[in-house]
Amino acid sequence: MRYQIFIPVLPLMFCAAAGAANPPTGSTAVVGVMETTDLHSNVLGYDYFRLSPEPSLGLDRTASLIAQARRQFPNNLLFDNGDTIQGSALADYQALAKPLKCDQTLAIYKVMNKLGYDGGGIGNHEFNYGLAYLSQVTGNRFEVDGVDAARPRCAGPAFPQVLANVYSLKTRKPLFAPYSIIDKQIAALDADGKPVTATLKVGIIGFAPPTILSWDKRWLEGKVYTEGLRETAARFIPEMRAKGADLVVAISHGGLDDSTYAPSMENGNWHLSKVPGIDAMLIGHSHLPFPNAASTVPQFNLPGVDKVKGLVNGVPTVMANLWGKHLGVIGLHLSYDGQRWVVDRSKTTVEARAAQQADKSFIAPDPAIAALVAAEHEATIRYVKTPVGATDFRMSTYFADVGDVSAITVVNQAQADYVIKYVKASMPQYAALPVLSMASPFKGGTAGVTDYTDVKAGSLALNNAADLYLYPNSLYAVKVNGGELKDWLERAAERFNTIDPALATPQELVNTAFPTYNFDALTSKDVSYEIDVTKAPGQRIRNLRFRDKPVNASNEFLVATNNYRASGGGGFPGLDGSKTAIAAPDANRDVLIAYIKDVKNLTRAQHGQQRSWRFAKTRTAGPVVFHSAPGLLPLARQAGLGNVSMLRADDGLGKGFALYAVDLSK
């Protein structure tokens, strides 16, 4: 058998063919195809790091958008595009602190069941907790090493989940069902405008980034393999059509990239769109809304990409941002030609509908959602309040782009301490190598003005540690030489735009297309370097020194990092898994928590201001500007950033940010 058979369990979602299987020629219908993606277990509009409501996120608000869309499109389907089960304190609580029992359903899936999802895909973060956990919570039996395929089928979502390009090495078959065909009864109009009913067979096929093999190597190596999107789609779509699929919707967890196709590429959907037979694409992974006429993001400004109409090489395509902030809605206009339903692309509409309304308020949440997961929510709050230590200074990332290392220094210290002890205990062959550590500010305003790490002075609890280290990565260490270390820092310096000193007009410092979590930095008293933002990318790192001596290719280091970076995440030169010296069994966040428990009391002098990098000094004719939350200039001063000023408390872009400037001559 090529794929698993899913047993229909929700009559609303898997309607029997009550209408005419073959409507009259010339019949027309409109079907709304809705997408959520990258929810990351943000079930409720609540920030577990700050222990306060957060209206800018949450599936409870997306639920209200779904209800609105269903009123507009009585014929509708609702799909999720993955990165669903990981990414919040609630997710960690159910996976790690108090693991879910076999008969229990994940909170996020409970809500999706209530909302009547028709199907879902699988993202890369679904694999973060391992295959045994993924097998359990999705209600699937995986035939892979390390998972008991004979154990009882556990509770999972009440809708089919599809994934076509990840295979079991043991069986050489897809880990999940590669596709599913859903019978959906729809209301249509015949050629004379009279109502008719019909059964629309909607095929869904799922794809995950093949790069999961690098990012979650510790869980996946020797157990699964991947295939490229293009060849996988070309294999299965004709089979779906042969089995009667009227429409084919690709649920692909990735973005757009028009570089030369490779089966291993992370964001292969530009190429996927060219595979014949795809009627609509639901994409994700990039944490952005598409279509977006104003977007300057490179992937939405490629040849063949219409960022206004939401078309990729002519295929209606939507990306619903992240955390429930948007709902993707494709209004497919269909006509029946006597043999099959055909999409009229000239009438089809594509939107990413925001939960934030035009007046900057947020749509009201569906109260039934909070009631459904009240027990899990309260248990998570109790969990994140568990004390671990104290700090005498505020750790934040509001000014991380201009040199505040208060939120990453302790992470680097914890990682380096772990590696030093690990080498001493288990790997004497590396005893002579200096140990460094790289960490990045995971939250830097990408998702809004509240999307920053912010840990106040005082008692430290688990939620604070989770704020300092957002992802459930594992600690890895890589062996690199001085040239490779410089290349690493050069890649991280792509966080900045190239500044022209002669320009009198304001210049944006930060390249927002480069993710905050790729802005790796050293925070060691032994290392110093400068970033010259007037130079082109790849030529910015100057005066890299270790213990006051220039670093060159003859130097060797062990650098503590995480499995994502060590295995190729972020496209850092040379970091492809081949330089991994230590693949630790412990998560970075657990290493951080253990370090804080051991130190007990963090001080700014010891744990919050060891800064290795500076901007190379240069005078500019006009201001160099960046955006952050308003009213926080005192934080910059506390971090020793005397060259930062606030130009306007409101940057005028309507998202609540202030406009700051950094004087590069100081």
C-alpha positions as CSV (number, residue, x, y, z in Angstrom):
1,M,0.0,0.0,0.0
2,R,1.5,3.3,-1.0
3,Y,-0.2,5.5,1.6
4,Q,-2.4,5.2,4.7
5,I,-6.1,5.3,4.5
6,F,-7.8,7.8,6.7
7,I,-11.2,6.9,8.1
8,P,-13.7,9.7,7.9
9,V,-14.8,10.8,11.3
10,L,-16.4,14.2,10.9
11,P,-19.6,14.2,8.8
12,L,-19.4,17.9,8.3
13,M,-16.0,17.7,6.8
14,F,-16.4,14.5,4.8
15,C,-19.8,14.8,3.3
16,A,-21.3,11.9,1.4
17,A,-22.0,12.6,-2.1
18,A,-25.6,13.8,-1.6
19,G,-25.7,15.9,-4.7
20,A,-25.2,15.3,-8.4
21,A,-21.8,13.7,-8.9
22,N,-21.7,15.3,-12.4
23,P,-23.4,18.6,-12.6
24,P,-24.8,20.0,-15.9
25,T,-22.2,21.3,-18.4
26,G,-21.8,25.1,-17.9
27,S,-22.4,24.9,-14.1
28,T,-20.5,27.4,-12.0
29,A,-19.5,27.6,-8.4
30,V,-17.3,29.6,-6.0
31,V,-15.3,27.8,-3.3
32,G,-13.4,29.5,-0.6
33,V,-10.1,27.7,0.3
34,M,-8.8,28.9,3.7
35,E,-5.3,28.5,5.1
36,T,-3.6,28.9,8.5
37,T,0.1,28.3,8.7
38,D,2.9,28.5,11.2
39,L,0.5,28.7,14.2
40,H,3.3,27.3,16.4
41,S,0.7,26.3,19.0
42,N,-0.4,29.8,19.6
43,V,-3.9,28.6,20.5
44,L,-4.9,31.7,22.5
45,G,-4.0,35.4,22.3
46,Y,-1.7,35.1,25.3
47,D,2.0,35.7,25.8
48,Y,3.3,33.1,28.2
49,F,6.7,34.9,28.3
50,R,5.1,38.1,29.7
51,L,2.2,36.2,31.4
52,S,-0.3,38.6,29.8
53,P,-3.0,38.7,27.0
54,E,-1.6,39.4,23.6
55,P,-4.3,40.4,21.0
56,S,-2.0,40.3,18.0
57,L,-1.8,36.5,17.9
58,G,-3.8,33.3,18.5
59,L,-6.0,30.9,16.7
60,D,-8.9,32.1,18.9
61,R,-8.9,35.3,16.8
62,T,-8.3,33.5,13.5
63,A,-11.4,31.5,14.4
64,S,-13.4,34.7,14.0
65,L,-11.8,35.3,10.6
66,I,-12.7,31.8,9.6
67,A,-16.3,32.4,10.6
68,Q,-16.4,35.6,8.5
69,A,-15.0,33.8,5.5
70,R,-17.4,30.9,5.8
71,R,-20.3,33.4,5.7
72,Q,-18.9,34.9,2.5
73,F,-18.1,31.5,1.0
74,P,-20.8,28.9,1.9
75,N,-18.7,26.4,-0.2
76,N,-15.5,26.3,1.8
77,L,-12.5,24.2,2.8
78,L,-10.1,24.9,5.7
79,F,-6.5,23.7,5.8
80,D,-3.5,24.1,8.0
81,N,0.0,24.2,6.6
82,G,2.1,23.0,9.4
83,D,4.5,24.2,12.1
84,T,1.5,23.6,14.3
85,I,2.6,21.6,17.3
86,Q,5.8,23.5,18.4
87,G,6.7,27.0,19.3
88,S,4.9,28.1,22.5
89,A,5.2,27.4,26.2
90,L,1.9,25.5,25.8
91,A,3.6,23.2,23.2
92,D,6.6,22.6,25.4
93,Y,4.4,21.9,28.4
94,Q,2.4,19.2,26.5
95,A,5.5,17.7,24.9
96,L,8.2,18.0,27.6
97,A,6.9,19.0,31.0
98,K,3.9,16.8,31.2
99,P,3.9,14.6,28.1
100,L,0.5,14.0,26.6
101,K,-1.0,10.5,27.2
102,C,-2.0,8.4,24.2
103,D,-5.7,9.0,24.7
104,Q,-5.3,12.8,24.9
105,T,-5.5,15.3,22.0
106,L,-3.1,18.2,21.7
107,A,-4.7,21.5,22.6
108,I,-4.1,22.9,19.1
109,Y,-5.7,19.9,17.5
110,K,-8.7,20.0,19.9
111,V,-9.3,23.5,18.6
112,M,-8.8,22.6,15.0
113,N,-11.2,19.7,15.4
114,K,-13.8,22.1,16.8
115,L,-13.2,24.6,13.9
116,G,-13.8,21.8,11.4
117,Y,-10.5,21.7,9.5
118,D,-10.7,19.7,6.3
119,G,-7.0,18.7,6.2
120,G,-3.5,19.7,7.1
121,G,0.1,19.6,6.1
122,I,3.3,19.0,8.1
123,G,6.0,21.6,8.6
124,N,9.6,21.3,9.6
125,H,9.0,22.1,13.3
126,E,6.6,19.1,13.6
127,F,9.8,17.1,13.9
128,N,11.4,19.0,16.7
129,Y,10.2,16.7,19.5
130,G,11.1,13.5,17.7
131,L,9.3,10.9,15.6
132,A,7.8,9.0,18.5
133,Y,6.0,12.1,19.7
134,L,4.9,13.1,16.2
135,S,3.6,9.6,15.6
136,Q,1.6,9.8,18.9
137,V,0.1,13.2,18.6
138,T,-0.9,12.9,15.0
139,G,-2.5,9.5,15.6
140,N,-0.2,7.8,13.0
141,R,1.9,4.6,13.2
142,F,5.3,5.3,11.8
143,E,7.3,2.3,10.6
144,V,10.7,3.7,11.5
145,D,13.5,2.7,13.8
146,G,12.9,3.9,17.4
147,V,9.1,4.0,17.1
148,D,6.9,1.1,18.1
149,A,4.6,0.6,15.1
150,A,2.6,-2.0,17.0
151,R,1.6,0.3,19.8
152,P,-2.1,1.4,19.8
153,R,-3.0,4.2,17.6
154,C,-3.2,7.4,19.7
155,A,-5.6,10.3,19.6
156,G,-4.9,12.8,16.9
157,P,-6.6,15.4,14.7
158,A,-9.9,14.4,13.2
159,F,-8.8,15.4,9.7
160,P,-6.3,13.9,7.2
161,Q,-2.7,15.1,7.4
162,V,-0.7,14.7,4.2
163,L,3.0,14.7,3.5
164,A,4.4,13.3,0.3
165,N,8.1,13.9,0.3
166,V,9.3,12.4,3.6
167,Y,9.8,8.6,3.5
168,S,10.6,5.9,6.0
169,L,14.0,4.3,5.3
170,K,12.7,1.0,6.7
171,T,9.7,0.8,4.3
172,R,10.6,3.2,1.5
173,K,7.1,4.5,1.8
174,P,5.8,8.0,2.8
175,L,5.8,8.6,6.5
176,F,2.3,10.1,6.3
177,A,-0.4,9.7,3.6
178,P,1.1,11.6,0.7
179,Y,-2.3,12.9,-0.3
180,S,-6.0,12.6,0.5
181,I,-9.1,13.2,-1.7
182,I,-12.0,14.9,0.1
183,D,-15.6,14.7,-1.1
184,K,-17.2,18.1,-0.5
185,Q,-20.8,18.7,-1.3
186,I,-21.1,22.2,-2.8
187,A,-23.9,24.4,-4.1
188,A,-23.6,25.5,-7.7
189,L,-25.6,27.2,-10.4
190,D,-26.4,25.6,-13.8
191,A,-26.0,27.4,-17.1
192,D,-29.5,29.0,-16.6
193,G,-28.7,30.2,-13.1
194,K,-30.7,27.5,-11.3
195,P,-29.3,26.0,-8.1
196,V,-27.8,22.5,-8.3
197,T,-25.7,20.5,-5.9
198,A,-22.6,18.6,-6.7
199,T,-19.8,16.7,-5.1
200,L,-16.4,18.3,-5.5
201,K,-13.5,15.9,-5.1
202,V,-10.7,18.0,-3.6
203,G,-7.2,16.4,-3.6
204,I,-4.7,17.7,-1.1
205,I,-1.0,16.9,-1.2
206,G,1.6,18.0,1.4
207,F,5.3,18.9,1.3
208,A,7.9,19.7,4.0
209,P,11.3,21.4,3.5
210,P,13.8,18.6,2.6
211,T,16.2,20.5,4.9
212,I,14.6,18.8,7.9
213,L,17.2,16.2,7.5
214,S,19.9,18.7,8.6
215,W,17.8,20.7,11.1
216,D,16.6,17.7,13.0
217,K,19.4,15.3,12.2
218,R,19.4,14.0,15.8
219,W,15.9,12.7,15.4
220,L,15.8,11.8,11.7
221,E,19.2,10.5,10.7
222,G,19.0,6.8,9.7
223,K,15.2,6.8,10.0
224,V,13.7,8.9,7.1
225,Y,14.8,10.4,3.8
226,T,13.3,13.2,1.7
227,E,12.6,13.8,-2.0
228,G,12.4,17.1,-3.8
229,L,9.1,18.9,-4.2
230,R,9.0,18.9,-8.0
231,E,9.6,15.2,-8.7
232,T,7.3,14.2,-5.8
233,A,4.5,16.3,-7.1
234,A,5.0,15.0,-10.7
235,R,4.7,11.4,-9.3
236,F,1.6,11.8,-7.2
237,I,-0.6,14.4,-8.9
238,P,-1.4,12.2,-12.0
239,E,-2.4,9.5,-9.5
240,M,-4.7,11.9,-7.7
241,R,-6.3,13.0,-10.9
242,A,-6.7,9.3,-11.9
243,K,-8.5,8.7,-8.7
244,G,-11.0,11.5,-9.5
245,A,-9.6,14.6,-7.9
246,D,-11.4,17.6,-9.4
247,L,-9.1,20.1,-7.8
248,V,-5.5,19.7,-6.5
249,V,-4.4,21.9,-3.6
250,A,-0.7,21.8,-2.7
251,I,-0.1,22.4,1.0
252,S,3.6,23.1,1.0
253,H,5.5,24.3,4.0
254,G,8.0,26.6,2.3
255,G,8.5,29.9,0.6
256,L,9.6,30.9,-2.9
257,D,13.0,30.7,-4.5
258,D,13.7,30.9,-8.2
259,S,17.3,29.8,-8.0
260,T,18.3,26.6,-9.9
261,Y,16.2,23.8,-8.7
262,A,17.6,21.2,-6.4
263,P,15.7,18.4,-4.6
264,S,17.2,19.6,-1.3
265,M,16.1,23.2,-1.6
266,E,14.3,24.7,1.4
267,N,11.8,27.0,-0.4
268,G,11.0,25.1,-3.6
269,N,7.4,26.4,-4.2
270,W,8.3,28.6,-7.2
271,H,9.4,25.4,-9.0
272,L,6.5,23.4,-7.5
273,S,4.0,25.9,-9.1
274,K,5.2,24.8,-12.5
275,V,4.3,21.2,-12.1
276,P,1.1,20.6,-14.2
277,G,-2.1,19.9,-12.4
278,I,-1.9,22.2,-9.3
279,D,-4.9,24.4,-8.9
280,A,-3.9,26.3,-5.8
281,M,-0.9,26.5,-3.5
282,L,-0.9,27.1,0.2
283,I,2.6,28.1,1.4
284,G,4.3,29.1,4.6
285,H,7.5,28.8,6.6
286,S,8.6,32.3,5.8
287,H,6.3,33.9,8.4
288,L,5.0,36.5,6.0
289,P,1.6,37.5,4.4
290,F,1.2,36.9,0.7
291,P,-0.2,38.5,-1.4
292,N,1.1,41.8,-0.3
293,A,1.3,44.6,-2.8
294,A,3.6,46.6,-0.7
295,S,6.1,43.8,0.1
296,T,9.8,44.4,-0.7
297,V,10.8,40.9,0.3
298,P,12.9,39.4,-2.5
299,Q,10.9,36.1,-2.7
300,F,7.7,38.0,-3.5
301,N,9.4,40.1,-6.2
302,L,10.6,37.2,-8.4
303,P,9.7,36.7,-12.1
304,G,6.3,35.1,-12.4
305,V,5.2,36.2,-8.9
306,D,2.3,38.5,-8.8
307,K,2.3,40.0,-5.2
308,V,-0.9,41.9,-5.9
309,K,-3.1,39.2,-7.2
310,G,-1.5,36.3,-5.3
311,L,-0.3,34.3,-8.3
312,V,2.9,32.3,-8.6
313,N,3.5,31.4,-12.3
314,G,-0.2,31.7,-12.7
315,V,-1.2,29.5,-9.8
316,P,-3.4,31.1,-7.0
317,T,-1.1,31.1,-4.0
318,V,-1.5,32.3,-0.4
319,M,0.7,32.5,2.7
320,A,-1.1,33.4,6.0
321,N,1.8,34.9,7.9
322,L,2.3,33.3,11.4
323,W,0.8,32.8,14.8
324,G,-2.8,33.2,13.5
325,K,-2.2,36.8,12.6
326,H,-3.7,36.2,9.2
327,L,-6.1,33.9,7.4
328,G,-5.3,33.0,3.8
329,V,-8.4,33.0,1.6
330,I,-8.5,31.9,-2.0
331,G,-11.9,32.4,-3.7
332,L,-11.8,29.8,-6.5
333,H,-14.2,30.4,-9.3
334,L,-15.1,27.1,-11.0
335,S,-16.9,26.1,-14.1
336,Y,-17.9,22.6,-15.2
337,D,-16.9,21.8,-18.8
338,G,-18.8,18.5,-19.0
339,Q,-15.9,16.5,-17.8
340,R,-14.2,18.3,-14.9
341,W,-14.3,21.5,-12.9
342,V,-12.0,24.1,-14.2
343,V,-10.6,27.1,-12.3
344,D,-11.3,30.5,-13.8
345,R,-8.1,32.3,-12.8
346,S,-9.4,35.6,-14.2
347,K,-12.1,35.7,-11.5
348,T,-10.3,33.9,-8.7
349,T,-9.3,36.1,-5.7
350,V,-6.4,35.7,-3.2
351,E,-6.2,37.4,0.1
352,A,-4.2,37.3,3.4
353,R,-6.8,38.6,5.8
354,A,-5.4,40.2,8.9
355,A,-6.8,39.9,12.4
356,Q,-5.8,43.5,13.0
357,Q,-8.4,45.8,11.5
358,A,-8.0,49.1,9.7
359,D,-8.4,51.1,12.9
360,K,-5.6,49.1,14.5
361,S,-7.9,47.2,16.8
362,F,-8.0,43.4,16.6
363,I,-11.0,41.2,15.7
364,A,-12.6,39.8,18.8
365,P,-11.6,36.2,19.6
366,D,-14.1,33.3,19.6
367,P,-14.7,32.7,23.3
368,A,-15.4,29.0,22.8
369,I,-11.8,28.4,22.0
370,A,-10.5,29.6,25.4
371,A,-13.2,27.5,27.2
372,L,-12.1,24.4,25.2
373,V,-8.4,24.6,26.3
374,A,-8.8,26.3,29.7
375,A,-7.2,23.5,31.7
376,E,-4.2,23.3,29.4
377,H,-3.8,27.1,29.5
378,E,-3.9,27.3,33.3
379,A,-1.5,24.4,33.6
380,T,1.0,26.1,31.2
381,I,0.9,29.3,33.3
382,R,1.7,27.3,36.4
383,Y,4.5,25.6,34.6
384,V,6.2,28.7,33.3
385,K,6.2,30.3,36.7
386,T,8.6,27.7,38.1
387,P,11.5,29.8,39.6
388,V,15.1,29.1,38.4
389,G,17.2,32.1,39.6
390,A,17.4,35.9,39.7
391,T,18.9,38.8,37.7
392,D,19.9,42.4,38.7
393,F,19.5,43.7,35.2
394,R,16.9,43.8,32.4
395,M,17.7,41.5,29.5
396,S,16.1,42.6,26.2
397,T,16.6,42.6,22.4
398,Y,15.1,46.0,21.7
399,F,18.6,47.3,20.8
400,A,20.3,44.0,19.8
401,D,20.8,45.3,16.3
402,V,23.0,48.2,17.5
403,G,25.0,46.3,20.2
404,D,22.9,45.5,23.2
405,V,24.0,41.9,24.2
406,S,22.1,41.8,27.5
407,A,19.8,39.0,26.3
408,I,22.4,36.8,24.6
409,T,25.5,37.0,26.8
410,V,24.1,34.6,29.3
411,V,23.1,32.2,26.5
412,N,26.7,32.2,25.2
413,Q,28.1,31.7,28.6
414,A,25.8,28.8,29.3
415,Q,26.7,27.1,26.0
416,A,30.4,27.7,26.4
417,D,30.4,26.4,29.9
418,Y,28.6,23.2,28.8
419,V,31.0,22.5,26.0
420,I,34.1,23.1,28.2
421,K,32.8,20.6,30.7
422,Y,31.7,18.2,28.0
423,V,35.1,18.2,26.4
424,K,36.8,17.7,29.8
425,A,34.6,14.7,30.6
426,S,34.3,13.0,27.2
427,M,36.4,14.5,24.4
428,P,40.1,15.0,25.5
429,Q,41.1,15.3,21.8
430,Y,39.6,18.8,21.8
431,A,41.1,19.9,25.2
432,A,43.6,22.3,23.6
433,L,41.0,24.2,21.5
434,P,39.6,27.5,22.8
435,V,35.8,27.3,23.2
436,L,33.6,30.1,21.9
437,S,29.9,30.4,21.6
438,M,27.4,32.0,19.1
439,A,23.9,33.1,20.0
440,S,21.4,35.3,18.3
441,P,18.5,37.6,19.4
442,F,15.6,35.3,18.4
443,K,13.0,38.0,18.7
444,G,13.6,41.4,17.0
445,G,10.3,42.9,16.2
446,T,9.5,40.8,13.1
447,A,6.0,39.9,14.3
448,G,5.2,43.3,15.7
449,V,6.2,45.9,18.4
450,T,5.8,43.3,21.2
451,D,8.0,40.7,19.5
452,Y,11.1,41.3,21.5
453,T,12.8,39.4,24.3
454,D,12.2,41.3,27.5
455,V,13.1,39.8,30.9
456,K,12.8,42.3,33.7
457,A,15.2,42.5,36.7
458,G,14.2,40.3,39.6
459,S,13.2,36.6,39.9
460,L,13.8,34.4,36.9
461,A,11.3,31.7,36.0
462,L,11.0,29.1,33.2
463,N,9.1,31.5,31.1
464,N,12.0,33.9,31.2
465,A,14.5,31.2,30.1
466,A,12.1,30.4,27.3
467,D,12.0,34.0,26.3
468,L,15.8,34.1,26.2
469,Y,16.0,30.9,24.2
470,L,12.9,30.5,22.1
471,Y,13.4,27.2,20.2
472,P,13.8,23.6,21.4
473,N,17.1,23.2,19.7
474,S,19.9,20.9,20.8
475,L,23.3,22.1,21.7
476,Y,26.0,21.4,19.1
477,A,29.6,22.4,18.8
478,V,31.5,22.8,15.6
479,K,35.2,22.8,14.9
480,V,36.2,25.8,12.7
481,N,39.4,27.6,11.8
482,G,39.8,31.4,11.9
483,G,38.9,31.9,8.3
484,E,35.7,29.9,8.8
485,L,34.9,31.9,11.9
486,K,35.2,35.1,10.0
487,D,33.0,33.7,7.2
488,W,30.4,32.9,9.9
489,L,30.5,36.4,11.2
490,E,30.3,37.8,7.7
491,R,27.1,35.9,7.0
492,A,25.6,37.2,10.3
493,A,26.6,40.8,9.3
494,E,24.1,40.5,6.4
495,R,21.6,41.6,9.0
496,F,22.6,45.1,7.9
497,N,22.0,47.1,4.8
498,T,25.0,48.7,3.0
499,I,25.3,52.3,4.2
500,D,26.5,55.1,1.9
501,P,28.3,57.7,4.1
502,A,27.8,60.5,1.6
503,L,24.0,60.2,1.6
504,A,22.3,63.1,3.4
505,T,18.9,61.3,3.5
506,P,18.0,58.7,6.2
507,Q,19.2,55.2,5.6
508,E,17.8,52.1,7.1
509,L,20.4,50.1,9.1
510,V,18.6,46.8,9.3
511,N,18.0,44.4,6.4
512,T,14.6,43.1,7.5
513,A,14.8,40.3,4.9
514,F,17.6,38.8,7.0
515,P,16.0,37.0,10.0
516,T,16.9,38.2,13.5
517,Y,17.6,34.6,14.5
518,N,20.5,34.5,12.0
519,F,22.3,37.5,13.5
520,D,24.8,35.4,15.4
521,A,27.2,37.1,17.7
522,L,30.1,36.3,20.0
523,T,30.1,37.8,23.5
524,S,33.5,36.8,24.8
525,K,36.2,38.9,26.6
526,D,38.7,37.0,24.5
527,V,37.3,38.1,21.1
528,S,36.8,41.5,19.4
529,Y,35.8,42.5,15.9
530,E,34.2,45.3,14.0
531,I,31.3,45.3,11.5
532,D,31.8,47.9,8.7
533,V,28.3,48.5,7.3
534,T,29.7,50.8,4.6
535,K,31.1,47.7,2.9
536,A,29.3,45.1,0.7
537,P,28.2,41.9,2.3
538,G,31.1,39.5,2.7
539,Q,33.6,42.3,3.3
540,R,32.4,43.7,6.6
541,I,34.3,42.0,9.4
542,R,37.4,43.9,10.4
543,N,40.0,43.5,13.1
544,L,38.9,40.1,14.2
545,R,41.2,39.3,17.2
546,F,41.5,36.5,19.8
547,R,43.3,37.4,23.0
548,D,44.5,40.5,21.3
549,K,46.1,38.7,18.4
550,P,44.7,38.7,14.8
551,V,42.7,35.7,13.9
552,N,43.8,33.7,10.8
553,A,43.3,30.4,9.2
554,S,45.8,28.7,11.5
555,N,43.7,29.3,14.5
556,E,41.2,26.6,15.5
557,F,38.2,26.9,17.7
558,L,35.3,24.9,19.1
559,V,32.2,27.0,18.8
560,A,29.0,26.2,20.7
561,T,25.8,26.7,18.8
562,N,22.7,24.7,18.0
563,N,21.7,21.8,15.8
564,Y,19.9,24.1,13.4
565,R,23.0,26.2,12.7
566,A,25.6,23.4,12.8
567,S,23.6,21.4,10.3
568,G,23.1,24.1,7.7
569,G,20.3,26.3,9.0
570,G,20.5,29.8,7.7
571,G,22.9,29.1,4.9
572,F,26.1,29.9,6.7
573,P,29.2,29.0,4.7
574,G,30.9,25.8,5.7
575,L,28.2,24.9,8.3
576,D,26.7,21.9,6.6
577,G,27.0,19.2,9.4
578,S,30.5,18.2,8.4
579,K,32.2,20.3,11.1
580,T,30.1,19.1,14.0
581,A,32.3,17.9,16.8
582,I,29.7,17.6,19.5
583,A,26.1,16.7,19.1
584,A,24.9,17.0,22.7
585,P,21.9,15.2,24.0
586,D,20.7,18.3,25.8
587,A,18.5,21.1,24.6
588,N,20.0,24.6,24.5
589,R,17.2,25.9,26.7
590,D,17.8,23.2,29.3
591,V,21.5,24.0,29.3
592,L,20.6,27.7,29.9
593,I,18.2,26.8,32.7
594,A,20.8,24.6,34.4
595,Y,23.4,27.3,34.1
596,I,21.1,29.9,35.7
597,K,20.2,27.5,38.5
598,D,23.9,27.0,39.1
599,V,24.9,30.7,39.0
600,K,21.7,31.6,40.9
601,N,22.1,35.4,40.6
602,L,22.9,37.1,37.3
603,T,24.6,40.5,37.3
604,R,25.1,42.9,34.4
605,A,28.8,43.1,35.0
606,Q,29.3,39.3,34.8
607,H,26.4,38.2,32.5
608,G,25.0,41.1,30.5
609,Q,27.5,43.4,28.9
610,Q,30.4,41.4,27.5
611,R,30.3,42.7,24.0
612,S,32.7,41.4,21.3
613,W,31.6,43.5,18.4
614,R,31.3,47.2,17.5
615,F,30.4,49.1,14.3
616,A,33.5,50.3,12.5
617,K,33.5,54.1,13.1
618,T,32.4,56.2,10.1
619,R,30.8,59.6,9.7
620,T,27.6,59.8,7.6
621,A,26.1,62.8,6.1
622,G,22.6,61.8,7.1
623,P,21.0,59.7,9.8
624,V,21.3,55.9,10.0
625,V,17.9,54.8,11.4
626,F,16.3,51.7,12.8
627,H,12.9,50.8,14.4
628,S,12.1,49.5,17.8
629,A,9.5,49.9,20.6
630,P,9.0,53.4,21.7
631,G,10.2,55.0,25.0
632,L,13.1,52.7,25.7
633,L,16.1,54.9,25.2
634,P,17.1,54.4,28.9
635,L,17.6,50.7,28.1
636,A,20.1,51.6,25.4
637,R,21.9,53.8,27.9
638,Q,22.0,51.0,30.5
639,A,23.6,48.8,27.8
640,G,26.3,51.4,27.2
641,L,24.9,52.6,23.9
642,G,25.6,56.3,24.0
643,N,25.4,56.6,20.3
644,V,21.7,55.8,20.0
645,S,18.9,58.5,19.9
646,M,15.2,58.4,19.4
647,L,14.1,60.6,16.5
648,R,10.3,60.0,16.7
649,A,8.2,58.2,19.2
650,D,6.0,57.1,16.2
651,D,7.8,56.1,13.0
652,G,4.6,56.9,11.0
653,L,4.3,53.4,9.6
654,G,1.2,52.5,11.6
655,K,2.6,49.5,13.6
656,G,3.5,51.2,16.8
657,F,7.3,51.4,16.4
658,A,9.5,54.4,17.2
659,L,12.2,55.7,14.9
660,Y,15.7,55.6,16.4
661,A,19.1,56.6,15.0
662,V,22.6,55.3,15.6
663,D,25.6,57.5,15.2
664,L,28.2,55.3,13.6
665,S,31.0,57.9,14.3
666,K,30.9,57.1,18.0
